[in-house]
Amino acid sequence: MPIDFFLGRDIPTMPMYPYAMTVLVGIGLVVFLLIRRQRATVRLASAVFLVNTVAILVALWITSGYWAMTGRAWTPFQANKLGALAVAMLAPQLGVGLVSIAGFAAMAIGKFYFLAPDIHRGFPVGEPWFILIYALFGAVLLIYRLRGMALERKMLRAQAEAIAAGQLARTFLRVRNYTNTPIQTIAFATELLRAKNHDPKPTLDRLERAVNKLKECSHLLSSYEDAHAWSRGDESLEATINDEHPFGSLPGATKRFDGRRY
């Protein structure tokens, strides 16, 4: 619209209010998007895009009639043709893009039949039907662009998942390697403690060091706790087992009452 205003400023009868309307609508939509920037969605962007397109179509409907009646050399509905291509490059969704492209084409054809027959004779051969070629090309370009963006998002998501899975696998391997030594120490110390003739102090020291390592491992893994959306049964393996097997239903389960075993 700014280019159209610049070219039509020398036409005395050209009204200024269509251009002012599109500018005010554009400013209002920008302010609205700034207010809603924290809650922006694709649907919201599509609605804003459609409102802006409607404002442009209304302005073009008004100004195209004045252009046609000037008698000057004029390429009919050039703004509509460029608008159909611009929609293909900017539309956030397929539906709103196709509706906008159809709007530019329908507005040009409809305006043609609202003009006087004498004005039609000054139009190039084939107008206004050339707009349909632009509309078809714009629709194909829009579909191609949105499909390419969808494939790109899918590839990026797959790459992110692969990177996250690799990092998780490396973390588990480090945890396994780190916990192998204290587990082996505990198993070995348990066998030594079963021996009656063995001094328990060195063995207990080893057990203490093994427990400290396991505490360090637990502290390291706790840093990932806030990054997970916990649900009931996810907090530990013991909780999952208790949910699946009610208290006392496991074979050999031990019950405690008042500090005594039964």
N, C-alpha and C positions, 0 to 999 in steps of 0.2 A: 503493500500500500504506500509506503513512502516514495517509491519510484513513480508509481502512478500519480501521486500528488505532485511530484516534481515536474512530470511531463505535462500535466494538465493545468498548471498554474496560469498559463497564458490564455486559457479558455474563459471568457468573461462569465458565461452562464454556469460554469462548473461549481456546484455547491461544495462547501468545505465541511459540512456536518458529517458526511460519511467517513471522511478521514479522521475527524475529531472523535467520532464514535469508536472507531477501531483502536485508536490510541488509548482512549479512556478504558475500554474493555481490556486491552492488553496490560495496562498499568494495574487495573483492579485484579486481574488474574495473577500477575506477578506478586502483588501484595498478599493475595490469598495463599499462594504457594509458600511464601516466606513464613506466614503464620502457621501453616500446617506442615512445615518441613520436617518436624519431629515425628509426624504420623503420616508421612507421604506413602502412597500406594500406587500401583500401576493403574488401578481403577480410577483413582482420583486424577492421575495424570491424563488418562483418556477422557474423562469428563471435561477437564480444563481445555484440552486440545479441541474437543468437539465444540465447546462454547466459542472459542477463538475462531474456529473455522466458520461457524454460523455468522459471527460478526463480520468477517471478511466477505462472505457471500452476499450478505445484505448490502454492504458498501459497494461491491462490484455490480450488483443488480442496479443500483442507482446510478453509478458513474458511467457504466457502459452505455446507457441510453444517451447521455450527453456526448460521449465520444462519437457515437454513431451519427448524431445530428449535426456535428460540426462541419461536415463536408471535407474535412482534411483527410490526408492519407492516413489510414488507420488499419492496423492488423487486428481483425475482430477477435475478441476474447483471448488475447494473448496472456492476460493475467490468469485466466482460468486454466489455460494449458500449463503454465508454469506452476500454478497452485497444485494441480494434480500430481506433478512430478515432485514438488516439495513435500507433499503429504507422504509420498512413498519413502522419502528419506527421513522423515521426522515422526511419523505416527507411532505411538507406543504399543498399540495392539492392532491385530489384524482387522477386527470388526470395525473399530472406529476409523481405521485407515480407509477401508473399502467404502464406508458410508461417506467419508469426506471426499474421496475421489469421485464417487457418484454424484455428490452434491455439486462439485465444480462443473461436471459434465452436464448435469440436468439444468443447472442455472443458465449456462450458455445457450443450450437448445431452447429452453423456455423463453429466455429474453429475446431470442431471434424472432420468435413468433409473436412477441408483443410489439415489435417495431413495425413501422409503416412499410408497406410493400415498396415504396419508392426507395427506401433505405436499403432494402434487400438487394436491389440491382447494383449497388455499389460494393457489395461484398465479393470477395474472390470466389471462384468456382469451388464448390465442395464445402463451403462454410454453411452452417456451423458444425458439420458432421466430422470435421477433422479432430474435434475435441474428443471423439470416441477413441481415436487411435492413441492419443495421449493418455486417456483414462485407462485403456487396456495395458499400455506399456507401464503406467504407474502402478497398476494392480499387480502385474507380474514382478516388477521391481520391489514392491512392498513385500510380497510373499517370499521372494528370494532373500531379502534382507532379514526379515524376522526369522526365517528358517535358519539362516546362517548364524544369527545371534543365539537361537535355541541350541544349535549344535555346539557353539562355542561355550555356552554355559554348561552344557552337559559334559564337555571335555574338561572344563575347569573343575567341575564338581568331582569327576572321576579322579583327576590328578590330586585334588585336595584329599579325597578319601584314601587314595593310595599312599600319600605322604603321611597322613595321620596313622594309617595302619602300620606303616613301616616304623614310625616313631614308637607306637605302642608295642610292636614286636621287640624292638631294641630295648625298650624299658623293661619288658618282662624278662628278657634274657639277662639283663644286668641284675634284676632282682633275684632271678633264679641262681645266678652265679654267686651273688652276694650272700644268699641264705643257705647255700649248700654247706659251707664250712661250719656255721653254728649248728645246723641240724646234725651234721656228722659228729660234731663235738658232743652234743647232747646225747646222741645215741651211744657213743663210745663211753661217756661218763656214766650213763645209766647202767651199762654192763659192769663197769668198775665198781659202782656202788653196791651192786648185788653181791660182789665178792666180800666176804666177812673179814678177811685179813688184809684189807686195803685201807690205807690212810685216806680219809674222805676229803681232807682240806685241799690238796692240789686239784682234785676232781671238782670240788665245789667252786674253786677259782675259775676253772675252765668253763663250768656251767654259767657262772656270772658273766664272763666275757662273751659267751655265746648269746646270753639273754640281752646283753647290751647291744650287740650287733643286730639282733632282731628288733630291738626298740628303735635303733637308727633307721632300719629298713621301714618300719611302720611309720616313723616320722616323715621319711622321704615320700612315701606313698600318700600320706595325708594331705600333701599339697595339691593333689588332684581331686580332692573330695568335693570342693566347691564347684568344680567344672562339670559335675554330673548332676542330673536331675534325679534325685533319689526317690524311689517309691517303696512301698512296703515289701519287704523280702529281699531288697537289694543291699541292705546294710552289712550283711555277713552271710557266710555259708551256713553257720549255725542257725541263723534265723530261717533260712530257706528250709533246712532239714526239719526244724520244729514245726514249720507251717505244713510241710508235707506229711509229717508223722506226729500225731498228737502225743502229749506227754505220757510216757510209759508204754507207747505202742511199739517202739522199736524192740527187737529181741535183745534181751540182756540189759535193758535200760535200768539205770539206777536211780531211785527216788531218794530225796533227802527231806526229812522232817525233823525240825528242832535240832539240827546239827547231827543227826544220826542217819546211818544208811540202812536201807531195807532191801 
